[in-house]
Amino acid sequence: ASEPIVAPTSGILVYRREAGESVSAGEVIAEIIDPLTGEATEVATQSDGVFYARSSLRFATPGKRLGKVAGTSAKRSGKLLSP
């Protein structure tokens, strides 16, 4: 069960967790900081698992994939592969 972590807003991307670390549901993995206001938006995982992939780019835009968490229970179904 792989959970994609998606940016809710745009800004400078700062990771709080390293790839390969174990994470718990609700744990903040990254922050997106608005460069104009300084406001930080926390991005959390919905699954327990391993944070195994992350983007190398440091600027996020809404809907951009920031990383992935490999969990133990499936949260999605249907067509799961990216086009």
Steps between C-alpha positions, in 0.01 A plus 500: 500500500673814374369840606599798283569816701354797308560873548188693607654839416805658338821617661847399615513132594677400823506132598481403867559128436769325297429235238520154658362607840198336660202733541166483681158608377454874558872567524624814324741406221558845349410867518422731211599859577341790312795723400286815509330461838723250679194289583581128532259224393567158652471191280426175686464135407175309543673161536748321721797380297832596346558834330681354199498766225514877486530772240841655434342835411468752783201697370150353528191582298144388586448134409872426455614164640750559778571138587357159581439292812493121481239376746345169597134560411355604165325839505428529126366272228444510125756640256803573720772552242584851384419573133 
